[in-house]
């Protein structure tokens, strides 16, 4: 009898009945005191959650500036925080003052970071007051010691102090067992062979053989990768307008003409990047692009024009690589720079250089011995337009292939194709000048493993 009398008490004395009026009714069934108490307890938990959320938002009423609000989110709410090592060094004192805390540290491209820069992100918080120990529990270094090391301009520090050795490379040298990714899904298998020799047991992911983009040819090109022997019509070759500022006008013109040809074949500009091994050549190519085609909507500008060192960690479907030098091999003799240069492309790689100089370099033999198996003159298919169905293994009739013997002939071909494209546009027969949509030539999936 007492249990039956107590059953309706919870509903009768519940103070927030009006607040929960829109909840499924009846809120309290008055059949069991314990069941109704459980419902009342869950209602109180909901109200407590509301006040907890309001308490979290209260800081934004008190903090007026976006800087203070950002610091509040950084120190109290953020689960994942991304920053560069340089920013970590600049803001270390501010982060410690905010009582910034973290448990895990993941460092990307750690093989390209100096040792001292590697330690800075590890000390962005004060030790625990009770134990005197750091809260940091796990450090993950991700990198490739077969690619470029940290940049140290002072030769004494670089050579004698080994300041260009990263902590990642030191661990590898000392025999700390790394977890090595032994499969690549970035490039065609034949293109991966150009740098596969540098890695132990590097195989291809199944996607390399199954995805259509790796099996199709390059629109307008007979070969997916080639070494293009550039002979300067003026016999000048490389030039040095100021110390350590090396340029090669013939290569720059040839590279830009090839870019224009690729655009006329329907390859999107966003899928083409131009890289070179010297800052002087990068600036020269930028100027030539601006002069020749950057202003013309038929061509536009490539996705990026950069040096090999700056392009490390990035990639694109098609890469045009200028090696610049004609008198000596230069710093591309460092095989790490070569590996970075030839591993940036997914579907097409075209290397512009003086063939006789680079093919005899002992350090570069494993890569150039494969490049020289292809003709040293561009073999083009001027009538072909993207998208194509031709597979890279399909034989091509000889009458469809045009062999470009040099820069002058390449310039003439591009001029003829440009005139034809402009005529078609003016007559209204051509589509919009922009390249095919990315849906036709999709970007690489995000789960590729380098």
BELKA-V949825 format. One record per pair of residues at least 12 apart in sequence whose ideal C-beta (glycine too) atoms are under 10 Angstrom apart, sorted by the first residue. I is the first residue (numbers start at 0). J is the second residue. If there is no record, write none. Layout:
BEGIN
I_J, I_J
END
This chain:
BEGIN
1_32, 2_31, 2_32, 2_33, 3_29, 3_30, 3_31, 3_32, 4_32, 5_29, 5_31, 5_32, 5_33, 5_35, 5_36, 6_27, 6_28, 6_29, 6_30, 6_31, 6_32, 6_33, 6_34, 6_35, 7_27, 7_28, 7_29, 7_30, 7_32, 7_35, 8_27, 8_29, 8_32, 8_35, 8_36, 9_26, 9_27, 9_29, 9_31, 9_32, 9_33, 9_34, 9_35, 9_36, 9_37, 9_38, 9_39, 9_40, 10_25, 10_26, 10_27, 10_28, 10_29, 10_35, 10_38, 10_39, 11_27, 11_29, 12_39, 13_26, 13_27, 13_35, 13_38, 13_39, 13_42, 13_43, 14_39, 14_42, 15_39, 15_42, 15_43, 15_45, 15_46, 16_42, 18_42, 18_45, 18_46, 18_49, 19_38, 19_39, 19_42, 19_45, 19_46, 22_38, 22_42, 22_45, 25_38, 26_38, 26_39, 26_42, 27_39, 27_42, 55_71, 55_75, 55_76, 58_71, 58_72, 58_75, 58_76, 59_71, 59_72, 70_93, 70_94, 70_96, 70_97, 70_99, 71_97, 73_90, 73_93, 73_94, 73_97, 73_99, 74_94, 74_96, 74_97, 74_98, 74_99, 74_100, 75_97, 75_98, 77_99, 77_101, 78_101, 79_101, 79_103, 79_105, 80_94, 80_99, 80_101, 80_123, 81_105, 81_107, 82_94, 82_120, 82_123, 83_112, 83_116, 83_120, 84_106, 84_108, 84_109, 84_112, 84_113, 84_115, 84_116, 84_117, 84_118, 84_119, 84_120, 85_112, 85_116, 85_119, 86_119, 86_120, 87_116, 87_119, 87_120, 87_121, 87_122, 87_123, 88_115, 88_116, 88_119, 88_120, 88_123, 89_119, 90_123, 91_119, 91_120, 91_122, 91_123, 91_124, 92_123, 93_123, 94_122, 94_123, 94_124, 94_125, 95_122, 95_123, 95_124, 95_125, 96_125, 97_123, 97_124, 98_124, 98_125, 99_123, 99_124, 99_125, 100_123, 100_124, 100_125, 100_127, 100_133, 100_134, 100_135, 101_120, 101_121, 101_123, 101_124, 101_133, 101_134, 101_135, 101_136, 102_124, 102_133, 102_134, 102_135, 102_136, 102_137, 103_135, 103_136, 103_137, 103_138, 103_139, 104_117, 104_120, 104_121, 104_123, 104_135, 104_136, 104_137, 104_138, 104_139, 104_140, 105_120, 105_137, 105_138, 105_139, 105_140, 105_141, 106_120, 106_121, 106_138, 106_139, 106_140, 106_141, 106_142, 106_166, 106_167, 107_139, 107_140, 107_141, 107_142, 107_312, 108_140, 108_141, 108_142, 108_143, 108_146, 108_147, 108_165, 108_167, 108_311, 108_312, 109_138, 109_139, 109_140, 109_141, 109_142, 109_143, 109_144, 109_165, 109_166, 109_167, 109_168, 109_170, 110_140, 110_141, 110_142, 110_143, 110_144, 110_145, 110_146, 110_147, 110_148, 110_149, 110_164, 110_165, 110_166, 110_167, 110_168, 110_170, 110_171, 110_311, 110_335, 111_142, 111_143, 111_144, 111_146, 111_147, 111_148, 111_149, 111_150, 111_163, 111_165, 111_167, 111_168, 111_308, 111_311, 111_312, 111_339, 112_140, 112_142, 112_148, 112_149, 112_165, 112_166, 112_167, 113_148, 113_149, 113_150, 113_151, 113_156, 113_162, 113_163, 113_164, 113_165, 113_166, 114_149, 114_161, 114_162, 114_163, 114_164, 114_165, 114_166, 114_167, 114_168, 114_169, 115_149, 115_162, 115_166, 116_149, 116_165, 116_166, 117_138, 117_140, 117_149, 117_165, 117_166, 117_167, 117_169, 118_166, 120_135, 120_138, 121_133, 121_135, 121_138, 122_135, 123_135, 138_166, 139_178, 140_165, 140_166, 140_167, 140_170, 140_171, 140_175, 140_177, 141_167, 141_178, 141_180, 141_449, 142_165, 142_166, 142_167, 142_168, 142_170, 142_171, 142_177, 142_312, 143_167, 143_168, 143_179, 143_180, 143_197, 143_198, 143_311, 143_312, 143_335, 143_338, 143_339, 143_342, 143_449, 144_164, 144_165, 144_167, 144_168, 144_169, 144_170, 144_171, 144_172, 144_177, 144_335, 145_168, 145_171, 145_194, 145_197, 145_198, 145_334, 145_335, 145_338, 145_339, 145_342, 146_194, 146_197, 146_307, 146_308, 146_311, 146_312, 146_334, 146_335, 146_336, 146_337, 146_338, 146_339, 146_340, 146_342, 146_449, 147_163, 147_307, 147_308, 147_311, 147_312, 147_333, 147_335, 147_336, 147_338, 147_339, 147_340, 148_161, 148_162, 148_163, 148_164, 148_165, 148_167, 148_168, 148_333, 148_335, 148_336, 149_162, 149_163, 149_164, 149_165, 149_168, 150_163, 150_308, 150_309, 151_163, 151_164, 179_198, 179_199, 179_200, 179_201, 180_198, 180_201, 180_448, 180_449, 181_198, 181_199, 181_200, 181_201, 181_202, 181_448, 182_200, 182_201, 182_202, 182_203, 182_204, 182_205, 182_206, 182_207, 182_448, 182_449, 183_195, 183_198, 183_201, 183_202, 183_203, 183_204, 183_207, 183_342, 183_447, 183_448, 183_449, 184_203, 184_204, 184_205, 184_206, 184_207, 184_210, 184_213, 184_345, 184_443, 184_444, 184_446, 184_447, 184_448, 184_449, 185_203, 185_204, 185_206, 185_207, 185_213, 185_314, 185_342, 185_343, 185_344, 185_345, 185_346, 185_443, 185_447, 185_448, 185_449, 186_203, 186_207, 186_213, 186_223, 186_224, 186_314, 186_316, 186_318, 186_341, 186_342, 186_343, 186_344, 186_345, 186_346, 186_347, 186_348, 186_443, 186_447, 186_449, 187_203, 187_207, 187_208, 187_212, 187_213, 187_214, 187_215, 187_217, 187_223, 187_224, 187_344, 187_345, 187_346, 187_347, 187_348, 187_391, 188_202, 188_203, 188_207, 188_208, 188_213, 189_213, 189_222, 189_223, 189_224, 189_369, 189_391, 190_207, 190_213, 190_223, 190_224, 190_318, 190_341, 190_342, 190_344, 190_345, 190_346, 190_347, 190_348, 190_369, 191_203, 191_207, 191_341, 191_342, 192_224, 192_365, 192_366, 192_369, 193_224, 193_337, 193_338, 193_340, 193_341, 193_342, 193_344, 193_348, 193_350, 193_365, 193_366, 193_367, 193_368, 193_369, 193_370, 194_334, 194_337, 194_338, 194_339, 194_340, 194_341, 194_342, 194_365, 194_366, 194_369, 195_342, 195_365, 195_366, 195_369, 196_334, 196_338, 196_364, 196_365, 196_366, 196_368, 196_369, 197_334, 197_335, 197_337, 197_338, 197_341, 197_342, 197_365, 197_366, 198_338, 198_342, 204_446, 204_447, 204_448, 206_443, 206_444, 206_446, 206_447, 206_448, 207_447, 210_441, 210_443, 210_444, 211_388, 211_390, 211_441, 212_316, 212_345, 212_346, 212_440, 212_441, 212_442, 212_443, 213_345, 213_346, 213_391, 214_390, 214_391, 214_392, 215_346, 215_385, 215_386, 215_387, 215_388, 215_389, 215_390, 215_391, 215_393, 215_440, 216_346, 216_347, 216_380, 216_383, 216_387, 216_388, 216_389, 216_390, 216_391, 216_392, 216_393, 216_395, 217_261, 217_264, 217_266, 217_316, 217_317, 217_346, 217_347, 217_348, 217_349, 217_380, 217_383, 217_385, 217_387, 217_389, 217_391, 218_261, 218_264, 218_265, 218_266, 218_317, 218_346, 218_347, 218_380, 218_383, 218_384, 218_385, 218_386, 218_387, 218_389, 218_435, 218_440, 219_257, 219_260, 219_261, 219_262, 219_263, 219_264, 219_265, 219_266, 219_347, 219_377, 219_379, 219_380, 219_381, 219_382, 219_383, 219_384, 219_385, 219_387, 219_401, 219_416, 220_257, 220_260, 220_261, 220_264, 220_266, 220_317, 220_347, 220_349, 220_377, 220_378, 220_379, 220_380, 220_383, 220_391, 220_400, 221_373, 221_374, 221_377, 221_378, 221_379, 221_380, 221_383, 221_389, 221_391, 221_395, 221_399, 221_400, 221_401, 221_402, 222_347, 222_348, 222_349, 222_373, 222_374, 222_377, 222_378, 222_379, 222_391, 222_395, 223_317, 223_344, 223_346, 223_347, 223_348, 223_349, 223_373, 223_391, 224_318, 224_341, 224_344, 224_346, 224_347, 224_348, 224_349, 224_350, 224_369, 224_370, 224_373, 225_347, 225_348, 225_349, 225_350, 225_351, 225_370, 225_371, 225_373, 225_374, 225_375, 225_376, 225_377, 225_378, 226_320, 226_322, 226_348, 226_349, 226_350, 226_351, 226_352, 226_354, 226_357, 226_358, 226_366, 226_367, 226_369, 226_370, 226_371, 226_372, 226_373, 226_374, 226_375, 226_376, 227_250, 227_253, 227_254, 227_257, 227_319, 227_320, 227_321, 227_349, 227_350, 227_351, 227_352, 227_354, 227_370, 227_373, 227_374, 227_375, 227_376, 227_377, 227_403, 227_405, 227_409, 228_350, 228_351, 228_352, 228_353, 228_354, 228_355, 228_356, 228_357, 228_358, 228_371, 228_374, 228_375, 228_376, 228_377, 228_404, 228_405, 229_247, 229_249, 229_250, 229_251, 229_252, 229_253, 229_254, 229_321, 229_322, 229_323, 229_325, 229_350, 229_351, 229_352, 229_353, 229_354, 229_375, 229_405, 229_406, 230_249, 230_253, 230_325, 230_353, 230_354, 230_355, 230_375, 230_404, 230_405, 230_406, 231_247, 231_248, 231_249, 231_250, 231_252, 231_253, 231_325, 231_353, 231_405, 231_406, 232_249, 232_252, 232_405, 232_406, 232_407, 233_248, 233_249, 234_249, 234_325, 235_247, 235_248, 235_249, 235_325, 236_248, 236_249, 236_250, 236_323, 236_324, 236_325, 236_326, 236_353, 236_356, 237_249, 237_250, 237_277, 237_279, 237_280, 237_323, 237_324, 237_325, 237_326, 237_327, 237_329, 237_353, 238_279, 238_283, 238_323, 238_325, 239_277, 239_279, 239_326, 240_279, 240_283, 241_279, 243_277, 243_278, 243_279, 244_277, 244_278, 244_279, 244_280, 244_282, 244_283, 245_275, 245_276, 245_277, 245_278, 245_279, 245_280, 245_283, 245_323, 245_324, 245_325, 245_326, 245_329, 246_275, 246_277, 246_278, 246_279, 246_280, 246_281, 246_282, 246_283, 246_284, 246_286, 246_321, 246_323, 247_275, 247_277, 247_279, 247_280, 247_283, 247_284, 247_321, 247_322, 247_323, 247_324, 247_325, 247_351, 247_352, 247_353, 248_280, 248_283, 248_284, 248_287, 248_406, 249_321, 249_325, 249_351, 249_353, 249_405, 249_406, 250_275, 250_280, 250_283, 250_284, 250_319, 250_320, 250_321, 250_322, 250_323, 250_324, 250_325, 250_351, 250_352, 250_353, 250_406, 251_273, 251_275, 251_279, 251_280, 251_281, 251_282, 251_283, 251_284, 251_285, 251_286, 251_287, 251_288, 251_291, 251_321, 251_323, 251_351, 252_283, 252_284, 252_287, 252_291, 252_406, 252_407, 252_409, 252_410, 253_287, 253_319, 253_321, 253_349, 253_351, 253_377, 253_403, 253_405, 253_406, 253_409, 253_410, 254_273, 254_274, 254_275, 254_280, 254_283, 254_284, 254_287, 254_288, 254_301, 254_304, 254_319, 254_320, 254_321, 254_349, 254_351, 255_273, 255_283, 255_284, 255_285, 255_286, 255_287, 255_288, 255_289, 255_290, 255_291, 255_292, 255_293, 255_298, 255_301, 255_304, 255_319, 255_321, 255_409, 255_410, 255_413, 256_287, 256_291, 256_292, 256_377, 256_403, 256_406, 256_407, 256_408, 256_409, 256_410, 256_411, 256_412, 256_413, 256_414, 257_271, 257_273, 257_317, 257_319, 257_349, 257_351, 257_377, 257_379, 257_403, 257_409, 257_413, 258_271, 258_272, 258_273, 258_284, 258_287, 258_288, 258_291, 258_292, 258_298, 258_299, 258_300, 258_301, 258_304, 258_317, 258_319, 258_349, 258_413, 259_288, 259_291, 259_292, 259_295, 259_297, 259_298, 259_299, 259_409, 259_410, 259_412, 259_413, 259_414, 259_416, 259_417, 260_298, 260_377, 260_379, 260_381, 260_403, 260_409, 260_412, 260_413, 260_416, 260_417, 261_298, 261_301, 261_317, 261_319, 261_347, 261_349, 261_385, 261_434, 262_292, 262_295, 262_297, 262_298, 262_299, 262_300, 262_301, 262_413, 262_416, 262_417, 262_420, 262_432, 262_433, 262_434, 263_297, 263_298, 263_381, 263_384, 263_412, 263_413, 263_415, 263_416, 263_417, 263_419, 263_420, 263_434, 264_379, 264_380, 264_381, 264_382, 264_383, 264_384, 264_385, 264_387, 264_416, 264_434, 265_383, 265_384, 265_385, 265_386, 265_387, 265_430, 265_433, 265_434, 265_435, 265_439, 265_440, 266_316, 266_317, 266_346, 266_347, 266_384, 266_385, 266_386, 266_434, 266_435, 266_440, 267_299, 267_302, 267_316, 267_317, 267_385, 267_433, 267_434, 267_435, 267_436, 267_437, 267_439, 267_440, 268_292, 268_298, 268_299, 268_300, 268_301, 268_302, 268_433, 268_434, 269_299, 269_301, 269_302, 269_303, 269_315, 269_316, 269_434, 269_437, 269_440, 269_442, 270_301, 270_302, 270_315, 270_316, 270_317, 270_345, 270_346, 270_347, 270_385, 270_434, 270_437, 270_440, 270_441, 270_442, 271_299, 271_300, 271_301, 271_302, 271_303, 271_315, 271_316, 271_317, 271_318, 271_319, 271_347, 271_434, 272_301, 272_302, 272_303, 272_304, 272_305, 272_310, 272_313, 272_314, 272_315, 272_316, 272_317, 272_318, 272_319, 272_320, 272_343, 272_344, 273_285, 273_287, 273_288, 273_300, 273_301, 273_302, 273_303, 273_304, 273_305, 273_310, 273_315, 273_317, 273_318, 273_319, 273_320, 273_321, 273_351, 274_301, 274_303, 274_304, 274_305, 274_306, 274_307, 274_308, 274_309, 274_310, 274_311, 274_313, 274_315, 274_318, 274_319, 274_320, 274_321, 274_339, 274_340, 274_343, 274_344, 275_304, 275_305, 275_306, 275_307, 275_310, 275_319, 275_320, 275_321, 275_322, 275_323, 275_340, 275_351, 276_306, 276_307, 276_308, 276_320, 276_321, 276_322, 276_323, 276_324, 276_329, 276_330, 276_331, 276_333, 276_336, 276_337, 276_339, 276_340, 276_352, 277_306, 277_307, 277_308, 277_321, 277_322, 277_323, 277_324, 277_329, 277_330, 277_331, 278_305, 278_306, 278_308, 278_309, 279_306, 279_323, 280_304, 280_306, 280_321, 280_322, 280_323, 280_324, 281_304, 281_305, 281_306, 281_307, 281_309, 281_310, 281_321, 281_323, 282_304, 282_306, 283_304, 283_321, 283_323, 284_301, 284_304, 284_305, 284_319, 284_321, 285_300, 285_301, 285_304, 285_305, 287_304, 288_300, 288_301, 288_304, 291_410, 291_413, 292_413, 292_417, 295_417, 295_421, 295_432, 296_424, 296_431, 296_432, 296_433, 297_417, 297_420, 297_421, 297_424, 297_429, 297_432, 297_433, 297_434, 298_413, 298_417, 298_420, 298_432, 298_434, 299_432, 299_433, 299_434, 301_315, 301_317, 301_318, 301_319, 302_315, 302_316, 302_317, 303_315, 303_318, 304_319, 305_343, 306_336, 306_340, 307_320, 307_321, 307_322, 307_330, 307_331, 307_335, 307_336, 307_337, 307_338, 307_339, 307_340, 307_341, 307_343, 308_330, 308_336, 308_339, 308_340, 310_339, 310_340, 310_343, 311_335, 311_336, 311_338, 311_339, 311_340, 311_342, 311_343, 312_339, 312_343, 312_449, 313_343, 314_342, 314_343, 314_344, 314_345, 314_443, 314_447, 314_449, 315_343, 315_344, 315_345, 315_346, 315_347, 315_442, 315_443, 316_344, 316_345, 316_346, 316_347, 316_440, 316_441, 316_442, 316_443, 317_343, 317_344, 317_345, 317_346, 317_347, 317_348, 317_349, 317_440, 318_340, 318_341, 318_342, 318_343, 318_344, 318_345, 318_346, 318_347, 318_348, 318_349, 318_350, 319_344, 319_347, 319_348, 319_349, 319_350, 319_351, 320_340, 320_341, 320_343, 320_344, 320_348, 320_349, 320_350, 320_351, 320_352, 321_340, 321_349, 321_350, 321_351, 321_352, 322_337, 322_340, 322_350, 322_351, 322_352, 322_353, 322_356, 322_357, 322_363, 323_351, 323_352, 323_353, 324_352, 324_353, 324_356, 324_357, 325_352, 325_353, 325_355, 325_356, 325_357, 326_353, 326_356, 327_356, 327_360, 328_352, 328_353, 328_356, 328_357, 328_359, 328_360, 328_361, 328_362, 328_363, 329_356, 329_357, 331_352, 331_357, 331_360, 331_362, 331_363, 332_357, 332_360, 332_361, 332_362, 332_363, 333_362, 333_363, 334_360, 334_362, 334_363, 334_364, 334_365, 334_366, 337_357, 337_360, 337_362, 337_363, 337_365, 337_366, 337_367, 338_366, 340_366, 341_363, 341_366, 341_367, 341_369, 341_370, 342_449, 345_442, 345_443, 345_447, 346_391, 346_440, 346_443, 348_370, 349_377, 350_366, 350_367, 350_370, 351_377, 351_406, 352_367, 352_370, 352_375, 354_367, 354_370, 354_371, 354_375, 355_375, 357_370, 357_371, 358_370, 358_371, 358_375, 374_400, 374_402, 376_402, 376_403, 376_404, 376_405, 376_408, 377_401, 377_402, 377_403, 377_404, 377_405, 377_408, 377_409, 377_412, 378_395, 378_399, 378_400, 378_401, 378_402, 378_403, 379_399, 379_400, 379_401, 379_402, 379_403, 379_409, 379_412, 380_395, 380_396, 380_399, 380_400, 380_401, 381_399, 381_400, 381_401, 381_403, 381_412, 381_413, 381_415, 381_416, 381_419, 382_399, 382_401, 382_416, 383_395, 383_399, 384_435, 385_434, 385_435, 385_439, 385_440, 386_435, 386_438, 386_439, 386_440, 387_440, 420_432
END
